[in-house]
Amino acid sequence: MRHFRMILAAVISVTSSAVMADPTFWKHEWPDTDFSTTSVDNWVEILSGGPPKDGIPALSDPQFIRASQETRIEGTEPVVTVEMPGAEPRAYPLRYLTWHEIVNDTVGGVPIAVTFCPLCNSAMTFDRRVKGQTLTLGVSGKLRNSDMIMYDRETQSWWQQAIGEAIVGDLTGTSLTALPTWLESWDQFRARHPEGLVMAEPAYNRRYGQNPYRSYDSSHRPFLYSGELPPHGVPALARVVRVDNRAWPLERLRKTPNITEAGLTLRWKPGQASALDSTVIGQGRDVGSIRVQDGQGRDLPHDVMFAFAFHAFWPEGVWMMGK
């Protein structure tokens, strides 16, 4: 029944969005967005995800507690780890990001946005400074290739989360700088940083720790996606490790946990639960954690996203199949 409701909602949303995929319709909600400046070729690519602008409330200036004080998070739950020079390590649990998708914060004097798009499994952290101003990011309620479109409150430009690029508005063509953060389990974070900081539970009435997208990452087809499926027989919702325009299938790393190629070293280890599997996030199946470093052992920006999203945004990307 749940899958039927998702399919029905998708049909209704796609049908209505095709009719309303026109900036003149969106102007009443976005009066300060310059729709005449855009990199989008066809407005039909942009769909409503259901919630309106800010219907999914992004967070700003989150509160933190010590890892040793945290008792609600299960050990296998995924967190986004942020380790910035001159600052204490911080963990941003997906139990909160699943419901808020963006956290605006400042770490080590750097204004950052920690972002998570559940429909693409894309968890990217960006520097919020662009062209001499610091942006505050929010959730637009729109999707493109099933990926969250963010917006900034300063210019009302729209930003594609997976690629960190403005696609509509005054800042079109501008890119956010991706930072070298990564997903790992709560146990893995606190083993290294027993007195590190972890984001405290936000003051919202949400079912934190619950997954509203139960069984999504075992579906055959992405939600609200009508683009091409990945090549090489890779399932649409298989996870891949993206570094720039290259993608390594996670299944390859499961079989060979340490891979060094293309000037990079990718390491996989078990212990992290999928946030998009079971009803309770901490009970999700083990998908493991990834660390990506260069030849000098420095952490690199990367993403662990679904294969369909990589193919949608990097259609000419390189698939690192190991063959």
Disulfide bonds with the S-S distance in Angstrom:
none
